[in-house]
Amino acid sequence: MNIIKIYIVFVLLLGALFASAQIKLAPLKNPQYPILSLSYGKGKILPTSEFVRGANLHNEVISQFQTFSIKVLFQNPGYQQWQKVYRGPYYGIGFSMSNLSNPSEIGNPKSVYGVLGLPVLRKRRIELYSEFQFGMAWAWEYYDSLTNPLNLVNGGGLTVHLDIGFIANFPINRNFEIGLGGHFIHFSNGAMERPNRGFNIFTPIAELKYYLAGRPNIDKIPSFEKYKKHNSFQVSLGYGNHQLGEFELLDEYFAVAGISTIFYRRFSNKFRLGAGSDINFWWGLNKFRQDSPKQPNFENLTLGFIIQPEMIIGKLKFVGGIGVYGRHLNHQAFKQFYQRLGVRYSFYKNLFFGVHIRAIQFYRAEFLEFGLGYDLDWKS
């Protein structure tokens, strides 16, 4: 599918951005500090689907999870404004191999992703970081009506790899560091391939880091210019491709397209908060509804109202949001909440491209949303 190819290209470019943004043309006066990281995790698959709870070919609960990861990271003493704001974050790319304890029905997925670690607390003998990973995973055994009929968790060969965690690092010497933490991992394909209940995992992580050129002197990060409060009006066009959840075993795909308008107030270098509306046209929304016309019509139009905070990291933004449907064929007005989670990157001035997962009930994906838009800024 073309939309999947676009997603793959975007994720790979995002990973490359984290890894190379500082070393591509870096002058010698701004040396980089590369880090090689090896980590191991052994955790639990959360019982969020019947398949995981035992409705599989082995009639066994699927709970054990293991993963091995290698990451190439970079850190420096604040060469750019966003690095000064976040006081020496690390960033790079990672590769993971995972085992979900049922290879015949699930497979042993591999993942590639961008990595961003933001310092939360720094003391002499301990450093606490929050870590974000966003990428793609493959090598799944997925649903097939003949060979894998009970795997209603994953319907396709590609999924999103989303990881949010905290890790405490304990420096040993100038080059070595041990880390201990916990991560929440989510695998799903954004309803592009049904069925798509997704895997949700919590795992403790043990990590060993090696600083190839020693550590940067984080204590000497220069101060940054504080961002003045100002307003923005954002307009973005969105497109997604999905299968209907109510008929998730049918091999039919439907487009979703729309426009989002959000008014933002930026409060600091790191954060802004927005409120606005989403208007979307779902081509398949009335496809199987009784007493509904076969052809798309006004019933296919949805209207949502959303509160959307954003975390600002230079040209990159982490997007979250909680909205409510004011109009939706399958939900009563103002009774169903929806969520948006993803990333956005400004590639030219105020023009941006983004990828978000749209979901309801905080775990059930509706569709994977690709967006292109513009931010109009003005001082308050």
C-alpha positions in Angstrom: 0.0 0.0 0.0 1.3 3.5 -0.9 0.3 4.9 2.4 2.4 2.4 4.3 5.4 3.2 2.1 5.0 6.9 2.9 4.9 6.0 6.6 8.1 3.9 6.3 9.9 6.7 4.6 8.8 9.2 7.2 9.9 7.0 10.2 13.3 6.3 8.6 13.8 10.0 7.9 12.8 10.8 11.5 15.3 8.3 12.9 18.0 9.7 10.6 17.2 13.2 11.8 17.8 12.3 15.4 21.1 10.5 14.6 22.6 13.0 12.2 21.2 16.4 12.9 24.3 17.4 14.9 27.1 15.6 13.0 26.3 16.2 9.4 28.2 19.5 9.1 29.4 20.0 12.6 32.6 22.0 12.9 35.5 20.7 14.9 34.9 23.3 17.6 31.6 21.5 18.4 32.7 17.9 18.9 30.0 15.2 19.3 29.9 12.6 22.0 28.6 9.3 20.6 27.2 6.7 22.9 26.7 2.9 22.2 23.9 1.4 24.2 22.9 -2.2 24.8 19.8 -3.0 26.8 17.7 -6.0 27.8 14.1 -6.1 29.0 11.9 -8.8 30.4 8.4 -7.8 31.2 4.7 -8.6 30.9 2.2 -8.3 28.0 -0.9 -6.6 29.4 -4.1 -8.7 29.0 -6.0 -6.2 26.8 -7.4 -8.8 24.3 -9.0 -12.2 24.3 -6.2 -13.6 22.2 -3.6 -12.6 24.9 -5.9 -13.9 27.7 -5.9 -17.4 26.2 -8.1 -17.4 23.1 -5.3 -18.7 20.8 -4.3 -22.0 19.2 -2.3 -23.0 22.3 -5.1 -22.1 24.7 -2.6 -20.4 27.0 -2.2 -17.0 28.5 0.4 -14.9 26.5 2.2 -12.8 29.1 6.0 -13.1 28.8 7.9 -10.5 26.9 11.6 -10.1 26.2 13.5 -7.6 24.1 17.1 -6.9 23.2 18.1 -3.4 21.9 21.1 -1.7 20.5 21.1 2.1 20.1 23.5 4.6 18.7 23.1 7.9 20.5 24.6 11.4 20.6 24.9 14.0 23.4 26.6 17.4 23.5 26.9 20.4 25.8 24.2 22.5 24.1 25.2 23.5 20.6 21.6 24.4 19.6 18.8 26.3 21.3 16.6 23.2 21.9 19.6 21.4 23.5 20.1 24.3 25.9 16.4 24.3 26.7 16.4 20.6 27.6 19.8 20.8 29.3 21.8 18.2 27.3 19.3 15.6 26.0 20.5 12.5 24.1 19.1 11.4 20.7 19.8 8.8 18.0 18.4 5.6 16.4 17.7 2.2 17.8 17.1 -1.4 16.7 15.3 -4.0 18.8 14.5 -7.7 18.6 11.5 -8.9 20.7 10.0 -12.2 21.7 6.3 -12.3 22.7 6.4 -16.0 23.8 4.3 -17.3 20.9 6.4 -17.1 17.7 4.1 -19.4 15.7 1.1 -17.0 15.9 2.8 -13.7 16.7 6.3 -13.9 15.3 9.5 -12.4 16.7 9.2 -8.7 15.7 12.1 -6.4 14.9 11.9 -2.6 15.3 13.8 0.5 14.1 13.0 3.8 15.7 14.2 7.3 16.6 15.2 7.9 20.2 15.0 11.0 22.4 16.1 11.1 26.1 15.2 14.2 28.1 16.8 14.8 31.6 14.4 14.9 34.5 16.9 14.9 37.4 20.7 15.1 37.6 22.7 14.4 40.8 26.3 13.5 41.2 25.7 9.7 41.2 22.4 9.4 39.4 20.7 10.9 36.3 17.0 10.3 35.6 15.8 10.6 32.0 12.5 10.2 30.3 12.9 8.3 27.0 10.7 8.4 23.9 10.9 6.0 20.9 8.8 6.2 17.8 9.3 4.0 14.7 8.1 0.8 13.0 8.2 -2.9 13.6 8.0 -5.9 11.2 8.5 -9.7 11.0 5.1 -10.4 12.6 3.0 -13.4 12.1 -0.4 -11.8 11.6 -4.0 -12.7 11.1 -4.9 -15.1 8.4 -8.3 -16.8 8.1 -6.7 -20.1 7.3 -3.3 -20.3 8.9 -3.6 -17.8 11.8 -7.4 -17.4 12.5 -7.3 -16.5 16.2 -4.8 -13.7 16.1 -7.2 -10.8 16.2 -4.5 -8.5 17.7 -2.5 -7.8 14.5 -3.8 -7.9 10.9 -0.7 -6.8 9.0 3.1 -7.2 8.6 4.0 -3.7 9.7 3.1 -1.9 13.0 4.0 1.3 14.8 6.6 0.9 17.5 5.8 3.4 20.4 7.8 3.4 23.6 7.6 5.7 26.6 9.8 5.1 29.6 11.9 6.4 32.4 15.5 5.3 33.1 17.9 6.0 36.0 21.5 6.1 34.9 24.4 5.4 37.3 27.8 6.6 35.9 30.7 4.1 36.6 33.5 6.2 35.1 34.2 8.6 32.3 33.1 6.0 29.6 30.7 3.5 31.2 27.2 3.9 32.6 24.5 1.4 33.9 20.8 2.2 33.5 17.7 0.7 35.2 14.2 1.7 34.2 10.7 0.8 33.1 9.1 1.2 29.6 5.6 1.0 28.2 5.6 -0.3 24.7 2.7 -0.3 22.2 2.5 -2.2 18.9 -0.4 -1.6 16.4 -0.9 -0.5 12.8 -3.4 2.3 13.4 -6.3 0.3 12.0 -4.8 0.3 8.5 -5.0 -3.5 8.6 -7.7 -5.2 10.6 -7.9 -6.9 13.0 -5.9 -4.5 15.1 -6.4 -4.8 18.8 -2.7 -4.2 19.4 -0.1 -5.3 22.0 0.5 -3.3 25.1 3.5 -4.2 27.2 5.3 -3.1 30.4 8.9 -4.1 30.8 11.7 -3.3 33.2 14.9 -2.5 31.3 18.6 -2.9 32.2 21.1 -0.9 30.0 24.8 -0.5 29.6 26.1 2.6 27.9 29.6 3.3 26.6 30.6 6.9 25.8 33.1 6.5 23.0 34.7 9.9 23.4 34.0 10.4 27.1 31.2 12.5 28.5 30.2 16.1 27.5 30.5 18.7 30.3 26.7 19.2 30.8 27.4 21.6 33.7 28.7 24.2 31.2 25.6 24.3 29.0 25.0 28.0 28.2 21.8 29.7 29.2 19.0 30.0 26.6 16.8 32.9 25.5 13.4 32.5 27.0 10.6 32.3 24.5 8.0 35.0 24.9 4.3 34.0 25.1 2.5 34.2 21.8 -0.4 32.8 19.9 -0.7 30.6 16.8 -3.5 29.5 14.5 -2.9 26.1 12.9 -4.6 24.7 9.8 -3.7 21.2 8.7 -5.1 18.7 6.1 -5.2 15.1 7.2 -5.5 11.8 5.4 -5.8 8.2 6.6 -6.7 4.7 5.4 -8.5 2.2 7.6 -10.8 -0.8 7.8 -14.0 -0.6 9.8 -13.8 -1.9 13.3 -17.2 -3.4 13.3 -16.3 -5.6 10.3 -12.6 -6.1 11.0 -12.3 -9.4 9.2 -13.4 -8.0 5.9 -10.7 -7.1 3.4 -12.0 -3.6 2.5 -10.2 -0.3 2.9 -11.7 3.2 3.2 -10.2 6.6 3.2 -10.6 9.3 5.8 -9.7 12.9 5.0 -10.4 16.2 6.7 -9.2 19.5 8.1 -8.1 20.5 11.6 -8.1 24.0 12.9 -6.5 24.7 16.3 -5.8 27.9 18.2 -2.6 27.7 20.3 -1.1 29.6 23.2 2.6 29.1 23.7 3.6 29.4 27.3 7.3 28.5 27.3 10.2 27.2 25.2 8.9 23.7 25.8 5.1 23.8 25.8 2.1 25.1 24.1 -1.6 24.3 24.5 -4.3 24.4 21.8 -8.0 24.0 21.4 -9.9 23.6 18.1 -11.9 21.3 15.9 -11.5 18.3 13.6 -13.8 17.8 10.5 -13.4 14.5 8.7 -15.1 12.7 5.9 -15.1 8.9 6.4 -15.9 7.2 3.1 -16.8 3.8 4.7 -18.6 5.0 7.8 -22.1 4.2 6.5 -21.1 1.2 4.4 -22.8 -1.5 6.5 -25.3 0.4 8.5 -28.9 -0.7 8.0 -31.3 1.7 6.3 -28.4 3.9 5.2 -27.7 4.9 1.6 -25.0 2.8 -0.1 -23.2 5.9 -1.4 -21.3 8.3 0.9 -23.3 11.3 2.0 -23.6 13.7 4.8 -23.7 10.8 7.3 -20.0 10.3 6.6 -19.1 13.6 8.0 -17.8 13.8 11.6 -17.1 16.8 13.8 -14.8 16.8 16.8 -13.6 19.3 19.4 -10.2 18.8 20.8 -7.8 20.0 23.5 -4.2 19.5 22.2 -1.0 20.1 24.2 2.3 19.9 22.4 5.8 19.4 23.6 8.3 21.5 21.6 11.8 20.2 20.8 13.2 22.5 18.2 11.5 21.8 14.9 10.0 18.6 16.3 6.8 18.5 18.3 5.3 15.6 20.3 1.5 15.9 20.0 -1.2 14.6 22.3 -4.8 15.4 22.5 -8.2 14.5 23.9 -11.4 15.4 22.0 -15.0 14.6 21.9 -17.2 13.9 18.9 -20.0 16.4 18.4 -21.1 14.5 15.4 -20.4 10.9 14.5 -22.7 8.3 12.9 -21.6 5.6 15.4 -21.7 7.7 18.5 -24.1 10.0 20.3 -23.2 13.6 20.2 -20.7 14.6 23.0 -20.7 11.0 24.4 -17.6 9.5 22.8 -14.1 10.9 23.5 -11.2 10.3 21.1 -7.4 10.7 21.4 -4.6 11.8 19.1 -0.9 10.9 19.7 2.0 11.4 17.3 4.8 13.6 16.1 5.1 16.6 13.8 8.2 18.1 12.1 8.5 21.6 10.6 10.4 21.1 7.4 10.3 24.7 6.0 9.6 27.7 8.1 6.0 27.2 9.5 5.1 24.3 7.2 5.0 20.9 8.9 4.3 17.2 8.3 3.0 14.9 10.9 1.9 11.4 11.7 -0.6 10.6 14.5 -2.6 7.7 15.8 -6.3 8.5 16.2 -7.9 6.3 18.8 -10.9 5.9 21.2 -10.9 4.4 24.7 -7.1 5.1 24.8 -6.2 1.8 23.1 -8.5 1.2 20.2 -7.1 2.7 17.0 -9.4 4.4 14.6 -6.9 5.3 11.9 -3.3 6.4 11.2 -3.5 10.1 10.3 -0.9 11.8 8.0 -1.0 15.6 8.1 0.3 18.6 6.2 -0.2 22.0 7.6 0.8 25.6 8.5 1.2 27.5 11.7 0.4 31.2 11.6 2.1 32.9 14.5 1.6 36.3 16.1 2.6 38.0 19.3 0.0 38.5 22.0 
